[in-house]
Amino acid sequence: MNTAPADIRSDRASRLASLRAALGAGTLRGAQRMINALHPAEIAHLLESLPPAQRELAWELVDRDLDGDVLVELSEEVRAELIREMDTQEIVAAAEGLDLDDLADLLAELPEVVTRGVLRSMDHQDRVRLTAVLAYPEDSAGGLMNTDTVTVRPDVPLEVVLRYLRMRGELPDRTDCLFVVDRNDRYLGALPVTRLLTGDAEQAVSAAMDSRVDGIPPETPAAEVAQLFEGRDLLSAAVIDPDRRLLGRITIDDVLDVVREQAEHPLLAAAGLEDEEDVFAGVRRSARRRALWLGINLLTAFVASWVVGLFEATIDKVVALAVLMPVVASMGGIAGTQTVTLIIRGIALGQIQGSNARWLFFKELSVGALNGVIWAAVVGLATWAWFGTWQIAAVICAAIVINVAAAAVAGVLIPLSLKRLRIDPALAGGVILTTVTDVVGFAALLGLGTLFLL
């Protein structure tokens, strides 16, 4: 029977409540049994869901053999917090047995003295392989890869490969295919395990392998790797250097982490929050991080207020315009948010290039103008029924059309311009867009009111 997502969430909430109750009641033995019966990813989720004091206590109850697996599942901020409380020997012990790609992620956050201790505890071969992973940026194919691969030659029969695997005894985790290489370790293709098990035992690897599955260069950005996995329905992929020599492999679990980060980033960045920010971080630290973003928003609000102040005399004489100002700003803000969200998503997916940006600009402008006219008519009728004057209704109709069209233009140009300036559109796009729609909306409504109502 399949378990519904709602049931999984309910089960997690129930276990978290039970664990909190056990910690609060001081029944540490029961809490310890509950924690260590969970999967490392579930332990990480529970730790991230606890306030700092309870989190430290729960972390002490985790079996030391699980420390490394739990640490790599935690968000960066929570992981760094727990690592600060561990001594060097504990960290070195936790790092033992981790996959090289997970270990590379962990080492990036450790003090240099601890990193040296971890490296000294490894044998020469593993140290060389780890160094190869650390040579690439964390958010690249090389940074995601694991060097633990199984390779075979193209000229051997499948029966020989099967005998080799039985002698080997085990395969790396999440192995869905073997990589076919020549005598110089140059990548030729992939041999799916399913084809190995079901194919003719006398068939050569070269005849059974899939040469269409190309390798991924190590410098490929992680976002592009995720797109390749999605587009090709991959579970794993080879990483190859410019000479096509096999460097390692990327598996779907690492790609899922990238996808999750990509999904969370725009939401957090739009609010001025850091990726993987700890929900239960201390008051001072959280307040300090958010203060800068609040200050930036305050400056943009003063700009909009200054524009309104330019038309103070108009507002004094036509009070209805002050009542209608939020309507104009809100319509522009919503329309602009729709467009900027669509454009940021297109940029992230690599769908928007210089060749199609012009077409997209005029398309969004047309959509904005059409929606502006439709909803301006609705607001105009409501305004006429409310205030009983067609002049005010006409002014707000024109202001809404202008602001919604301007919002569409800004929604396209702002993220594209920020991207060209190497600024994250998700981080700064929302603030700039809000300023544009507020200023244009207020200026259009009050400016037209000054011209035609006074």
N, C-alpha and C positions, 0 to 999 in steps of 0.2 A: 504494500500500500504506500502510495506517495504521500509525503508530508507537506502540507500547504505552508507557504511562507508565513502566514499569520500564526500557524501553530508553532513554527520555529521561533518567531519573535516572542510569542507568549511563553514558550519554554525557557528562553533566555531570560526574560523578565522574572520568571518564577525562580530560576536558579540564582539570579542576582539578589532577589529579595531574601531568599533563604540564606545566602552567604552573608549578606549584611546583618541579618538577624543573628547568625552564629557568631560573627565577629563582635557585634554589639553585646551579646550575652556572655562573651568570653569563653565560649566553647570552641577553643582553638583546634582541638583534636578532630572534631566533626568538620570544622571548616577546612582543615588540611585535607581530609579525605575527599571532600567535595571538590576542592580545587584540583587535586592531582588526578582525579578521575576524568578530567576534561581534556580535550584536544588542546595543544599549545595555542592555536588560534583563538579558541574559546576562552582560555585563561587570559590571553592578551585583551580580549574584548571585556572581560570582567574587570581586569585591572584598570583599563581606561574608563570604566564606568563607576569607579570608586573615588571618593574624595581623598586628598593626599594622605591623611593619617591612616585611614583604612587601607589604602593602597599599599603603603609601606608594610603594614602588618601582614596583608595578604601575600605580598611578595616574599616575605620571610618564610611563609608556609609552603611555597612552591618547592617541589623536589629539585635539588641542585642539578640532577641529570637533565631536567627540562629547561634550565635557565636559558641556554643558547637558543633553543627552538622558540621559546616565548619572546625573547628579546627581539628577534628578527621579525616577529609578527606585530610588534608594538609600533605606534606612531613615533616619529623621530623625537618629539618633545618628551613624551613619557619615557621612552627608552633612555634618553640622555639623563633624565632625572633619576632613574633607578641605577644607572651605571655610576653616577656620582657617589652613590652610597656603597658601591662594591669595591673591594680591594683588588689589587692586581691579580692575585692568585685565583680569586673567584671568577674574574673576567676571562682569564686564560683557560680555566677549566670549562667555562660556558662556551667558549669558542671551539673547543675540540669536537670534532664530528660534524660540524656544520658544512653544508654545501659551499663550494668556493664562492659562488655568486652571493650567497647570503653572508658569508664571512667578509667579503669585500665591502658590502654595505655597512656591516657592523664596524669594521676597522676605520671607516671614514669618520666615525664619531668618537673614537677612542683617543685618549692622550698618547703622545708619542712614546712615552716610556712603556705604556701598556701594550701598544702596537708592537714594539720590539720584543716584548715578552711573548706575545702570541706567535710572532714569526719564529722565535727561537725554539718554540715548542713543536714546530712542524718539521717534517723531513724535507730534504732538499727538493725532491720532485714536487711536492705540494707547494713549497715556497715559490718555486719558479712559476708554477701554474697560477698561483695567487697574484704574483707580480704582473703576470700577463693581463689579468683582469683589471687590476688597479691602474694599469697604464691608460685605460680609456675612461672618458667621463661617465659618471654614474647614470646619466640619462641618455646613454647611447647603446647600440647593440652590443658593443664590446663590454660595456659595464654591466649589461644584463646577462651576459653569457656565462655558462658553466663549462669549464674545460674537460669535464668528465664525460667522454664520449666513447662509443664503441664503433670501430671502423673495420671494414672488410675490403678485400681486393675484388675487382670485377671478374677475374678469370676463374674463381673457385666455384665449385658446385654448392647448391643450397645445403646439401647433406653435410658437407664439410663445415659450413657455417654453423649448422645446428650442433655438431659435435664440439665445435669450439666454444659455443655458448654454454653447453653442459659442463665442459671442463672449467670454464670461467666461474660457474656456480651462481652468479647473480648479475643483474643489470642495474645501471644507474636508475634512480627513481624517475618515473614518468618517461620511460623510453618507449616510444611508439614506432621508431624506425632506427635502422643502423645506417651509418654513412659510408658510402662507397668512395674510396680514394685510390689513386694510383701509387706507384712505388715512391713517388716524391711527395706523397701526402696531399696531392692536389685533389680537390673535391670534384666528384663526377656525378653524384646523384644520391638518392636515398632509397633504402630497401625497407619497405614497411614490414613490421613484424608479422602482420596478418598474411602478407604474401609469402613470407619465409615459411610460415607454418603450413600453409595450404598449397604451395606450389610444388611442382615436380622436383623431387629430391635431386635428380640428375641435372636439372636446369642450372645454367651458369648465373651468377649474380648479375652480370651485365645484361642478361635477357630479362631478369625479374625486376631490376631496379627501376625507379622512376627518375629519369633524367630531367624531367620538366620542373622539378622542385629546385629552384636555384638557391644559392647561398646568399647571405645578407652581409654586406660590408660592415666592418666593426664600427665605423664612424656614423652609421645611419642613426638619426635621432630616434629616441624611444617611441615617440608618437607615430613615426612612420612604420616602425616595427609592428606596433599594434594594428595599424591599418593593413599591413601585409598579412598578418595572421587572420584578421577578419575577412579580408578579400579572398584569401586562398583557403580558408577553413583549416588552418594549420594547428597541430598540437605541439610541434617542435620544428625548429629550423636550424640549419647549419650557419655558422658565422665564418666567413672566409676572408683572407687578406687579398690585396690586389693581384697576387700571383695565383689565386684560387686555392691556396693552402688552407686546410681546415684548422681553425683556431678553437672552436668550441661550439656549443649549441645553446639555443634559447628555448625555454619550455613555456607552455601556456600559463603556468602559475605566475611566472614573472610578468607576463604580458597583462594578466588580469590586474596585477598591482598598478601597472601603468594606466590601464583603462579607468580604474577607480580614482587615481589621482587626477586624471584629466577631467573626470566628471565632477569632482569636488572643487577643483581649482577655480573655475569661473564664479561659482557661487560664493566661495570664501573671499576671493579677490575683489569681487564687486562690493563687498562689505568692508574691505580694508583689513581682512583677517589673514593670518598666515596659514599655509597649507599644514594640515595635521595639527592644528592648534589644540592644546589640551583644554577640554571643556572645564576641567576642575582645577585649572591653574590658579595660583594665588591672586588675590584682589589687586595688589600693587602691580604685578607683572601684566595682568590683563588690562588694567586701566592705562598703563604706560603705552602698551601697544596700540590701543584704540584712540588715544588722545590725538595723535598726529592726524588720523583720518577725520576725526571730528573737527579739528582745526581747519583742514582743507575744505570741508563742507561748509564751515562757518564763513570762510572767505568767499566762497561762491554764493552763499546766501546774501552776503553784504552787497555783492555785485548786483544781484536781482533786486534787492531793496533800493539800491541807488537808482536803478532804472525807474522803479515805481516813484521814487521821490522827485524825479524830473517832471512828473505829471501830477504833482500834488494839487495844483489849482483845478485841474480837470476833475479829479476825484471829489474835491469839495463841492463842485457844482453838479456833477452827475454821479451820485452815490451808487447807483445801480452798477456802474463799472467795477467798483470795489467788490461788490457781491459776486460778480461774474468772473473775476480774475482767476480764482482757483479752477474754474471749469476749463478755461483756455489752457492754463499750465498743465492740468491733469491730462487733457486729451493729447497734447503734444508729447508729454512725458511717456505715456503709454505707447503711443505710436513709435516714438524713437526707441524705446526699450525693445519693442518687438523686432525692429530692424537691426539694432546693434547686436542683439542676441543672435539673430540669424547669421549676421556677418562674422561674428567672432567664432561661431560654430563652423562656418565654412572655411575660415582661415585655419582653425585647428585641424580640420579634416583634409586640408590641402586642396580644397575644391576651388578656391578663389585665387586667380592669378591675374597678372597685368592684362592678359588677353581678353578676359571676360569681365573685368571690373567695370569697364565703361557700360557694357550692356546691363549689368546688375544695377548700376547707379540709376540709369533711366527707368529701369523696371520698378525699383523701389520708389522713385519719385512719382511715377504714374500711380502706383498703389496708394501712396500717401495722399496725392491730390484727389483721387477717386474717393477714398475713405473720408478725406476732409470735407468734400462737397456733400456727401451723404449725411454725415453726422452734423455738419454745420446747419443743414436744413432742419434736422431734428431739434438741435439746440435753439435755432432761430425761432421755430414755432413755439417751443416752450417759453422762450424769453418774451415773445410777443404776448402770449397768454398771461404771463406773470406780470409784466410791467405795462402792458397795453400800449406799447409804442413800437412802430415798425423800424424807427431809426436805430434804436438800441439793438433790436434784433438783427438788423443788417450789419451793424458794426461787429457784433460777436460772430456772425456767420463768416465775415471776411477774415477776422482774426483767427478763427479756428482753421480755416483753409490754409492760411499763411503758415501757422505754427505747425500743423500736421505735415505739410509739405516740407517745411524747414527741418522738422524732426527726422523725416525720411532721408533727406540729404545728409544731415549730420550723422545719422545712424550708419551710413555707408562710409562717409569720408573719415570720421573720427577713428574707427578701428584700423582702417587701411593706413592712415597717416601715422598712427602710433606704432603699427607694425613696421613701417618703413624706418621710423626713428628708433627701432629696437626697444620699444616700451611695451609692456604687457597690456594689450587692449582690455583684458578682463579687469585689470587693476585700476586703470585710469579712465576707461571709456565711459563708465556710468556717471562719474562726477562731472566730466566735461559735457556729456549729453544733457544732464539735468540743468546745468548752467545755461546751455544754448536754448533749450526749450523754454525755460523760465524767462530769460531775457527777451527772446523773440516774441513769446506769447504776450508778456506784459507790454512790451513796446508796441506790438501790433494793435492790441486792444485799446490801450490808452492813447496811442498816437492817432489812430483812426477816430477815437472818441473826441480828441481835441480838434481834429479837422472838421468833423461833420456834426458834432453835437453842441458845440459852443457858439 
